[in-house]
Amino acid sequence: MRHPLPDAGTPWADLKARMADYATGDVRWRDGKTAVYVFNAGPEVEQVQKEAYALFMSENGLGPAAFPSLKRMEEEVVGFGLSLLHGPEDAAGVITSGGTDSITMAVKAARDYARKVRGVTGPLNIVLPRSAHPAFDKACAVMEIEVRRTPLVDYLADPAAMAAATDAATVMIVGSAPNFPYGLIDPIGALSELAVARDLWLHVDACVGGYIAPFVRMNGGDVPPFDFELPGVRSMSADLHKYGYCAKGASTVFFRSAELMKFMTFDFRDWPGGRMVTPTLAGTRPGGAISAAWAVMNFLGVEGYRRKHGEVTSARERIEAGARRLGFTILGRPQLGIVAFTRPDVDGLALWAKMRERGWFTSITTEPHALHLMLSPFHATVADQYLADLEWAVENLKAGATTQKLEARYS
Ligand SMILES: *Cc1c(COP(=O)(O)O)cnc(C)c1O
């Protein structure tokens, strides 16, 4: 639909007011009632994100020779990630625009590796658990790779089913740490053994877990090995703009060795514009996403992340305990910031809608119908309110169901 560009410009102050007006229908995530899409680490972190982003907003990560500042910040951020995720001495990585970008580039690298090193010809496939993120399907749709999704056992990847689904044309197997629907870490140890035994490329999708799981473990959480400490893991994705609390537009993709990362890089010179080397899907790369990531990580440090993530896990534990008291079943045994819960007598999707009436904007799972929360540090302050509203919603829906039954009987 066409929308004519105004002939005359508008003063910035007026535009600001209009933007605020446009936003009146948005969720008020700063109140803590949103548990999807936004990671709220509080106003201090938000300020660092914004100011650091603005400082390098016009600079371009496409040109490391022009902007050694960005190159240096990117290398340091990648180094932080690799040290948190047990990267071997020769491991390498880059900042991408997001989890989908990281995953797409990892799939591209694995595909090129299969073609060039293993000499695989003809149709290719990747094998992943049913709970893996659709970003893999998007990447495979673009690259015409078949996706084989295998059934779950107790909401987790089933290594035996995955083993059975692989063949000589399998370019990658995937485990999530954790998966998004249930917030549970797949048995990456067993997948690593499978990968080593069959010489398969194992990618661990730690988009939502890569920058929380190491700190939860430091806080004493029972987090099993899931990263490069397992020998079968060849690549990983970890989003800075999720539990890294960085500004949006920032993720990391890592490889066990610089040699493997070479299969990701696109190096082109057959045009009149000169040689162009791009590590990720993007050409122009926003400097602000890189500088904001660098600033937030240094601002928080290990202590800051441990504290923020401690608030996340304690909010999750309180909500889990409260939900159990109200008669819900938690799906699996979550350890990080995502939790999903269900009950047999009230439909999860109906509950989701009821909770929206009280201002809560969260997510759902469909297998089974369950409420799904992706928690931020700020939720520690509203956990009790959430549980009180959840109790109200359950009572309300049960009463409604009773009324409907009575009406059916007497009409
Ligand atoms: C968020 C997420 C992705 C995709 O990341 P985007 O930044 O939204 O592109 C991939 N995998 C998992 C497990 C995720 O949670």
The ligand as a Gaussian input file, in Angstrom:
#p B3LYP/6-31G(d) Opt

LIG

0 1
 C       15.975000     -17.078000      19.247000
 C       16.457000     -18.385000      18.803000
 C       16.956000     -18.566000      17.503000
 C       16.877000     -17.508000      16.434000
 O       17.468000     -16.296000      16.807000
 P       17.017000     -14.898000      16.180000
 O       17.967000     -13.945000      16.820000
 O       15.587000     -14.661000      16.577000
 O       17.181000     -14.960000      14.707000
 C       17.489000     -19.791000      17.206000
 N       17.513000     -20.792000      18.103000
 C       17.019000     -20.657000      19.350000
 C       17.068000     -21.817000      20.302000
 C       16.479000     -19.445000      19.737000
 O       15.959000     -19.314000      20.968000

